[in-house]
Amino acid sequence: MASATPWTILITGATGKQGSAVIDALLAENNHNHDNNKPLNIIAVTRDTASHSAQALARRPNVSVIAGDLADPDAIFDQATLNGNAVWGVFGVQVNSAEEEKQGKALVTASVARGVRHFVYASGDRGGPEKSELDPTFVKNFAAKFSIEKHLQKMTAASPQAMTYSILRPVTFFENMTADIHGKGFARMWEQMGPNKALQLVSTKDIGYVAAQAFTHPGKYRNVAMTLVGDELTQSEAEVIFQEVVGSSMPMAPCPIGSAVKFFKKDTVGDMFRWFEENGYGGDVVQCRKEFPGLMDYRTWLVEQSPFVQRPSK
Ligand SMILES: NC(=O)c1ccc[n+]([C@@H]2O[C@H](COP(=O)([O-])OP(=O)(O)OC[C@H]3O[C@@H](n4cnc5c(N)ncnc54)[C@H](OP(=O)(O)O)[C@@H]3O)[C@@H](O)[C@H]2O)c1
């Protein structure tokens, strides 16, 4: 019989791509496939509880939405534990900014102080499992994630509650491919990587699935780091699949726009594409799909998830 004590998981970035996918996957798993029998209680963090996406989250079962800013994780925990229930798990994600490292480390530190048992960190791949452990890389937001991972590993080892962690290291998201100017710019920069340099990609829906697996099976995914990759393609290979599925060419910004974005956003986009070309992700698609057979490849993502294909509304 289910115990009355809820199994509370705090999700940061809950209105964003990865956080919302974690919530979807946790709700899909709920009550039929996890290592304990407590009722699921998801606490979704947002800076704006009145936003459309926060309101939509609040209408979902087992989800409560709280206001919080990653600049102050203690205040987030104060809000989350107002009803007296401890937070068991935390999903940590930050956006790329000068604050990323500080916010990421502070969330880990507060989680240890508040007795959290399992922490899932949304990081990013830096060249496969071995290199990711050793090399922060010259890309600022990759290096921030490297430092947050090290902090998480150190704090976990020293935590009185023996907190455990799962580090997710996704490669580039398929979701960067949109029909707007951002997606068109991304497609052009991918194309500018040339015909011989493939890019590794993964769906945020699958990142959410893996995060939910880490929460529901914390023993299996205890203190591991996983590169998550669903496909590996050059832009011209992707173009062929896009045309087959969608029936038109991948929307793409003119060449100078791709170059200008990389020039004017050198520290973020520019350095990242340089790293893709000079170094590159090190995920193993076959191995990854062995562990998680449902991981989408590009064709599947286009058909099932992308904004380029009309699907009947649910
Ligand atoms: N795009 C890629 O291809 C890719 C690949 C690998 C890794 N990544 C990494 O993914 C991360 C971004 O994740 P995402 O794409 O899932 O995010 P996203 O869709 O951009 O959403 C950002 C989320 O963060 C929340 N947020 C932003 N600032 C906050 C703050 N100060 N306090 C509290 N919440 C805050 C937002 O919530 P509210 O607005 O509701 O407050 C929103 O839910 C970045 O670190 C990036 O490097 C991206």
The ligand as an SDF file (V2000), in Angstrom:
LIG
                    3D

 48 52  0  0  0  0  0  0  0  0999 V2000
   20.3710   23.6460  -26.9340 N   0  0  0  0  0  0  0  0  0  0  0  0
   21.1950   22.6230  -26.9780 C   0  0  0  0  0  0  0  0  0  0  0  0
   21.4370   22.0390  -28.0410 O   0  0  0  0  0  0  0  0  0  0  0  0
   21.8540   22.1380  -25.6980 C   0  0  0  0  0  0  0  0  0  0  0  0
   22.6040   20.9520  -25.7290 C   0  0  0  0  0  0  0  0  0  0  0  0
   23.1750   20.4930  -24.5390 C   0  0  0  0  0  0  0  0  0  0  0  0
   23.0050   21.2210  -23.3710 C   0  0  0  0  0  0  0  0  0  0  0  0
   22.2770   22.3710  -23.3910 N   0  0  0  0  0  0  0  0  0  0  0  0
   22.1310   23.1430  -22.1500 C   0  0  0  0  0  0  0  0  0  0  0  0
   20.7730   23.1630  -21.7340 O   0  0  0  0  0  0  0  0  0  0  0  0
   20.6220   24.2230  -20.8010 C   0  0  0  0  0  0  0  0  0  0  0  0
   19.2880   24.9020  -21.0150 C   0  0  0  0  0  0  0  0  0  0  0  0
   18.2770   23.9390  -20.8200 O   0  0  0  0  0  0  0  0  0  0  0  0
   16.8840   24.0160  -21.5890 P   0  0  0  0  0  0  0  0  0  0  0  0
   17.1610   24.1940  -23.0510 O   0  0  0  0  0  0  0  0  0  0  0  0
   16.0720   22.8740  -21.1360 O   0  0  0  0  0  0  0  0  0  0  0  0
   16.3160   25.3850  -21.0280 O   0  0  0  0  0  0  0  0  0  0  0  0
   15.2440   26.3620  -21.7080 P   0  0  0  0  0  0  0  0  0  0  0  0
   14.2750   25.5860  -22.5340 O   0  0  0  0  0  0  0  0  0  0  0  0
   15.9850   27.4870  -22.3180 O   0  0  0  0  0  0  0  0  0  0  0  0
   14.4860   26.8870  -20.4240 O   0  0  0  0  0  0  0  0  0  0  0  0
   15.1550   27.5860  -19.4280 C   0  0  0  0  0  0  0  0  0  0  0  0
   14.4640   27.3090  -18.1080 C   0  0  0  0  0  0  0  0  0  0  0  0
   15.2580   27.8590  -17.0540 O   0  0  0  0  0  0  0  0  0  0  0  0
   14.4280   28.6380  -16.2060 C   0  0  0  0  0  0  0  0  0  0  0  0
   15.2650   29.7160  -15.6880 N   0  0  0  0  0  0  0  0  0  0  0  0
   16.0560   30.5620  -16.3800 C   0  0  0  0  0  0  0  0  0  0  0  0
   16.7000   31.4080  -15.5400 N   0  0  0  0  0  0  0  0  0  0  0  0
   16.2860   31.0850  -14.2930 C   0  0  0  0  0  0  0  0  0  0  0  0
   16.5760   31.5860  -12.9990 C   0  0  0  0  0  0  0  0  0  0  0  0
   17.4360   32.6060  -12.8110 N   0  0  0  0  0  0  0  0  0  0  0  0
   15.9610   31.0170  -11.9350 N   0  0  0  0  0  0  0  0  0  0  0  0
   15.0740   29.9960  -12.0930 C   0  0  0  0  0  0  0  0  0  0  0  0
   14.7760   29.4630  -13.2920 N   0  0  0  0  0  0  0  0  0  0  0  0
   15.3730   30.0060  -14.3790 C   0  0  0  0  0  0  0  0  0  0  0  0
   13.2620   29.0920  -17.0550 C   0  0  0  0  0  0  0  0  0  0  0  0
   12.1390   29.1980  -16.2240 O   0  0  0  0  0  0  0  0  0  0  0  0
   11.1590   30.4770  -16.0880 P   0  0  0  0  0  0  0  0  0  0  0  0
   11.4090   31.3590  -17.2800 O   0  0  0  0  0  0  0  0  0  0  0  0
    9.7760   29.8790  -16.0540 O   0  0  0  0  0  0  0  0  0  0  0  0
   11.5740   31.0920  -14.7870 O   0  0  0  0  0  0  0  0  0  0  0  0
   13.0900   27.9060  -18.0140 C   0  0  0  0  0  0  0  0  0  0  0  0
   12.2520   26.9240  -17.4340 O   0  0  0  0  0  0  0  0  0  0  0  0
   21.8100   25.1550  -20.9930 C   0  0  0  0  0  0  0  0  0  0  0  0
   22.6920   25.0270  -19.9050 O   0  0  0  0  0  0  0  0  0  0  0  0
   22.4660   24.6070  -22.2600 C   0  0  0  0  0  0  0  0  0  0  0  0
   23.8590   24.7940  -22.2980 O   0  0  0  0  0  0  0  0  0  0  0  0
   21.6810   22.8330  -24.5220 C   0  0  0  0  0  0  0  0  0  0  0  0
  1  2  1  0
  2  3  2  0
  2  4  1  0
  4  5  1  0
  4 48  2  0
  5  6  2  0
  6  7  1  0
  7  8  2  0
  8  9  1  0
  8 48  1  0
  9 10  1  0
  9 46  1  0
 10 11  1  0
 11 12  1  0
 11 44  1  0
 12 13  1  0
 13 14  1  0
 14 15  2  0
 14 16  1  0
 14 17  1  0
 17 18  1  0
 18 19  2  0
 18 20  1  0
 18 21  1  0
 21 22  1  0
 22 23  1  0
 23 24  1  0
 23 42  1  0
 24 25  1  0
 25 26  1  0
 25 36  1  0
 26 27  1  0
 26 35  1  0
 27 28  2  0
 28 29  1  0
 29 30  1  0
 29 35  2  0
 30 31  1  0
 30 32  2  0
 32 33  1  0
 33 34  2  0
 34 35  1  0
 36 37  1  0
 36 42  1  0
 37 38  1  0
 38 39  2  0
 38 40  1  0
 38 41  1  0
 42 43  1  0
 44 45  1  0
 44 46  1  0
 46 47  1  0
M  CHG  2   8   1  16  -1
M  END
$$$$
